[in-house]
Amino acid sequence: MTFSIVARSDDGETWGVAVASKFLAVGSVVPAAAAGVGAVATQAWANVAYKGVALGHLADGATAPEALQRLLDDDEGRDHRQVGIVDGDGRSASHTGESCLQWAGGVTGKGYAIQGNILAGEEVVVAMQTAFTASGPAAPLAERLLTALRAGDEAGGDARGRQSAALLVVRDGAGFDGGDDIEVELRVEDHTSPIAELERLLTLHQNLHVGVPEDERTPDTPELFAEMDARAQALGLRSFAVWVGINNYEGLGGDGWTATRLVDELRAATADWRADT
């Protein structure tokens, strides 16, 4: 009832899972990942305990194939399970139980495991593999995972239709204010076009959180902040900093710079404002 990709970035710094299904809130069931440890997807007759147990095995030094074998050895329901694992070093493993509903299967390669069940056919996982490997290591892992998910959907995806999708990406210290390792965690719980909606959410996320290139930064000066404060006050706010906070733009500034698009956005919002002369 689900197709997923579990992967590690080529630079060895990021791990993630992307999944889609004709199933309500698939993101609450399938994906799990920990920076420096690995990632796992559990599906078909999902055993959600696989997530914590698999990550525990990986953290203790097991390879992806070893962790997978331990899961299966301890699970009498193994024939109904489907699971993909990538470990900290990019080794991968995938299992499809004999009792999984057809079409069911998976493919693995260096740094990725792709699997699905109740699919339109084998072409779904093949399309995902082709799209992921062709997407290029320089692209952010979140984008590569969604590229693969989109390819699987376009190849037929879940034979029963569409309902939900999710994306989880982790990197050391990537969480909000550096407090955890979650770089991206987005879910579409119930939607007629869940992958397209997930792509829209990722764009919103990147606009708020992804690093700002040097050529898209405006140097901070007293004159700039005086202007920005005055423009924010024209909107009824106390200061530019308050405007930034209200709009959740805290991640779009740094030591001595502000994202140019914030300056442009506030200027556009206060186009009638004029400095006193």
C-alpha positions as CSV (number, residue, x, y, z in Angstrom):
1,M,0.0,0.0,0.0
2,T,3.1,2.2,0.0
3,F,6.2,3.2,-1.8
4,S,9.3,4.7,-0.2
5,I,12.9,5.6,-0.6
6,V,15.4,5.6,2.3
7,A,18.8,7.3,1.5
8,R,22.0,8.9,2.6
9,S,23.5,11.9,0.8
10,D,26.7,11.3,-1.1
11,D,28.7,13.5,1.3
12,G,27.7,11.3,4.2
13,E,26.1,14.1,6.2
14,T,22.4,13.7,5.6
15,W,19.9,10.9,5.9
16,G,16.2,10.8,4.9
17,V,13.0,9.0,4.0
18,A,10.3,10.0,1.5
19,V,7.1,7.9,1.3
20,A,3.7,8.0,-0.3
21,S,0.6,5.8,0.1
22,K,-3.1,5.3,-0.3
23,F,-3.2,5.4,3.5
24,L,-4.1,8.1,6.0
25,A,-1.1,9.9,7.6
26,V,1.6,7.6,6.3
27,G,4.2,9.8,7.8
28,S,3.2,8.8,11.3
29,V,3.9,5.1,10.5
30,V,6.7,4.6,8.0
31,P,9.8,6.9,8.4
32,A,12.5,7.2,11.0
33,A,16.0,8.6,10.9
34,A,18.8,9.8,13.1
35,A,21.8,11.8,12.0
36,G,25.1,9.9,11.9
37,V,23.1,6.6,12.4
38,G,20.9,6.0,9.5
39,A,17.3,5.8,8.3
40,V,14.5,3.2,8.1
41,A,11.1,2.8,6.4
42,T,8.7,0.2,7.8
43,Q,5.6,-0.6,5.7
44,A,3.2,-3.2,4.3
45,W,1.9,-4.7,7.6
46,A,4.1,-2.2,9.2
47,N,5.9,-3.1,12.5
48,V,6.4,0.4,13.9
49,A,8.7,-1.0,16.5
50,Y,11.2,-1.6,13.7
51,K,12.0,2.1,13.6
52,G,13.5,2.4,17.1
53,V,14.9,-1.1,17.2
54,A,16.6,-0.7,13.8
55,L,18.1,2.7,14.7
56,G,19.3,1.2,17.9
57,H,21.1,-1.7,16.1
58,L,22.7,0.8,13.7
59,A,23.8,3.0,16.6
60,D,25.4,0.0,18.2
61,G,27.5,-0.6,15.1
62,A,25.4,-3.0,13.0
63,T,25.4,-2.5,9.2
64,A,22.1,-2.1,7.4
65,P,22.0,-5.8,6.3
66,E,22.9,-6.9,9.9
67,A,20.2,-4.7,11.4
68,L,17.6,-5.9,8.9
69,Q,18.5,-9.6,9.7
70,R,18.1,-9.0,13.4
71,L,14.7,-7.4,12.9
72,L,13.5,-10.4,10.8
73,D,14.9,-13.0,13.1
74,D,13.0,-11.5,16.0
75,D,9.6,-11.1,14.2
76,E,7.2,-13.9,13.5
77,G,5.3,-11.6,11.2
78,R,8.3,-11.1,8.9
79,D,6.5,-12.5,5.8
80,H,4.0,-9.6,6.0
81,R,6.6,-6.9,6.5
82,Q,8.4,-4.6,4.1
83,V,11.4,-2.5,5.3
84,G,14.3,-0.5,3.9
85,I,17.4,0.6,5.8
86,V,20.4,2.7,5.1
87,D,23.2,2.9,7.7
88,G,25.6,5.6,8.7
89,D,28.1,4.6,6.0
90,G,25.5,4.4,3.2
91,R,25.1,0.6,3.2
92,S,21.6,-0.4,2.3
93,A,19.2,-3.3,2.7
94,S,15.6,-4.0,1.8
95,H,13.1,-6.8,2.6
96,T,9.8,-7.7,1.1
97,G,8.0,-10.5,2.8
98,E,6.5,-13.3,0.8
99,S,3.0,-12.5,2.0
100,C,3.1,-8.8,0.9
101,L,0.4,-7.9,-1.6
102,Q,1.5,-7.6,-5.2
103,W,3.1,-6.0,-6.8
104,A,5.7,-5.8,-4.1
105,G,9.5,-5.6,-4.1
106,G,12.5,-3.3,-3.9
107,V,15.9,-2.3,-5.2
108,T,19.0,-1.2,-3.4
109,G,22.2,0.6,-4.2
110,K,25.0,2.5,-2.5
111,G,23.3,5.0,-0.2
112,Y,19.7,4.0,-1.0
113,A,16.9,1.4,-0.5
114,I,13.6,1.7,-2.5
115,Q,10.6,-0.5,-1.8
116,G,6.9,-0.7,-2.4
117,N,3.8,-2.9,-2.1
118,I,0.4,-3.0,-3.8
119,L,2.1,-1.0,-6.6
120,A,1.2,-0.6,-10.3
121,G,4.2,-2.8,-11.1
122,E,8.0,-3.1,-10.8
123,E,8.3,0.0,-13.0
124,V,7.5,2.1,-10.0
125,V,10.6,1.2,-8.0
126,V,12.7,1.2,-11.2
127,A,11.6,4.7,-12.0
128,M,12.4,5.9,-8.5
129,Q,15.9,4.4,-8.7
130,T,16.5,6.0,-12.1
131,A,15.3,9.4,-10.9
132,F,17.3,9.3,-7.6
133,T,20.6,8.2,-9.2
134,A,20.2,10.7,-12.0
135,S,19.4,13.7,-9.7
136,G,23.0,14.4,-8.9
137,P,24.8,14.4,-5.6
138,A,25.1,18.2,-5.4
139,A,21.3,18.6,-5.0
140,P,19.9,18.7,-1.4
141,L,18.8,15.2,-0.3
142,A,15.3,16.4,0.4
143,E,14.9,17.4,-3.3
144,R,16.5,14.2,-4.5
145,L,14.1,12.1,-2.4
146,L,11.1,14.0,-3.7
147,T,12.3,13.7,-7.2
148,A,12.3,9.9,-6.7
149,L,8.9,9.9,-5.1
150,R,7.5,11.9,-7.9
151,A,8.9,9.5,-10.5
152,G,7.4,6.6,-8.7
153,D,4.0,8.3,-8.6
154,E,4.2,9.1,-12.3
155,A,5.1,5.5,-13.1
156,G,1.9,4.3,-11.4
157,G,2.6,4.5,-7.7
158,D,0.2,2.9,-5.3
159,A,-2.3,0.8,-7.4
160,R,-5.2,1.9,-5.1
161,G,-4.6,5.7,-5.6
162,R,-3.2,8.6,-3.6
163,Q,-3.8,9.9,-0.1
164,S,-0.8,10.9,1.9
165,A,3.0,11.5,1.7
166,A,5.8,12.5,4.0
167,L,9.4,13.6,4.0
168,L,11.9,13.3,6.8
169,V,15.5,14.5,6.5
170,V,18.1,14.7,9.3
171,R,21.6,16.2,9.6
172,D,23.6,16.9,12.7
173,G,22.6,20.1,14.3
174,A,20.1,21.0,11.5
175,G,17.1,21.4,13.7
176,F,15.4,24.6,14.8
177,D,18.1,26.8,16.5
178,G,20.4,23.8,16.4
179,G,18.4,22.0,19.1
180,D,18.0,18.6,17.2
181,D,18.9,17.0,13.9
182,I,15.7,17.4,12.0
183,E,16.4,19.4,8.8
184,V,13.0,18.7,7.2
185,E,9.9,17.0,8.6
186,L,6.8,17.5,6.4
187,R,3.6,15.5,6.2
188,V,0.6,15.6,4.0
189,E,-2.0,13.5,5.8
190,D,-5.0,13.4,3.4
191,H,-4.9,15.0,0.0
192,T,-5.9,14.2,-3.6
193,S,-2.4,15.2,-4.8
194,P,-0.2,14.5,-1.8
195,I,3.2,14.5,-3.5
196,A,2.5,17.9,-5.2
197,E,1.4,19.2,-1.9
198,L,4.5,17.9,-0.2
199,E,6.6,19.6,-2.9
200,R,4.8,22.9,-2.2
201,L,5.5,22.5,1.5
202,L,9.2,21.9,0.9
203,T,9.4,25.1,-1.1
204,L,7.9,27.0,1.8
205,H,10.3,25.3,4.2
206,Q,13.3,26.2,2.0
207,N,12.2,29.8,1.8
208,L,12.3,30.0,5.6
209,H,15.2,27.8,6.5
210,V,17.7,27.1,3.7
211,G,21.0,29.0,3.7
212,V,21.1,32.3,1.9
213,P,23.8,32.7,-0.8
214,E,26.3,35.5,-0.5
215,D,24.9,37.3,-3.5
216,E,21.4,37.4,-1.9
217,R,22.5,39.1,1.3
218,T,22.2,42.8,2.0
219,P,24.9,44.2,4.4
220,D,23.5,45.5,7.7
221,T,24.0,49.2,8.2
222,P,22.5,51.7,10.7
223,E,20.8,53.4,7.7
224,L,19.2,50.1,6.6
225,F,17.9,49.3,10.0
226,A,16.6,52.8,10.5
227,E,14.7,52.5,7.2
228,M,13.4,49.0,8.0
229,D,12.3,50.0,11.5
230,A,10.4,53.0,10.0
231,R,8.7,50.8,7.4
232,A,7.7,48.3,10.1
233,Q,6.3,51.1,12.2
234,A,4.3,52.2,9.1
235,L,2.6,48.8,9.4
236,G,1.9,49.3,13.0
237,L,4.8,47.3,14.4
238,R,7.4,48.3,16.9
239,S,10.4,47.5,14.8
240,F,11.9,45.5,11.9
241,A,12.9,42.8,14.3
242,V,9.2,42.4,15.3
243,W,8.3,42.1,11.6
244,V,10.9,39.5,11.1
245,G,9.7,37.5,14.1
246,I,6.0,37.7,13.2
247,N,6.8,36.3,9.7
248,N,9.1,33.5,11.0
249,Y,12.1,35.0,9.1
250,E,14.7,34.6,11.9
251,G,16.7,32.1,9.9
252,L,17.2,34.6,7.0
253,G,19.7,36.8,8.6
254,G,23.2,36.4,10.0
255,D,26.2,38.2,11.4
256,G,26.2,41.5,9.5
257,W,23.7,40.7,6.8
258,T,20.0,40.3,6.1
259,A,18.5,38.3,3.2
260,T,17.9,40.8,0.4
261,R,14.4,39.3,-0.3
262,L,13.3,40.4,3.2
263,V,14.4,44.0,2.5
264,D,12.6,43.9,-0.8
265,E,9.5,42.3,0.7
266,L,9.2,45.0,3.4
267,R,9.8,47.7,0.9
268,A,7.1,46.3,-1.3
269,A,4.7,46.1,1.6
270,T,5.3,49.8,2.5
271,A,5.6,51.2,-1.0
272,D,3.8,54.4,0.0
273,W,6.2,55.0,2.9
274,R,8.6,57.9,2.5
275,A,11.4,58.9,4.8
276,D,11.1,62.3,6.5
277,T,13.2,64.9,4.8
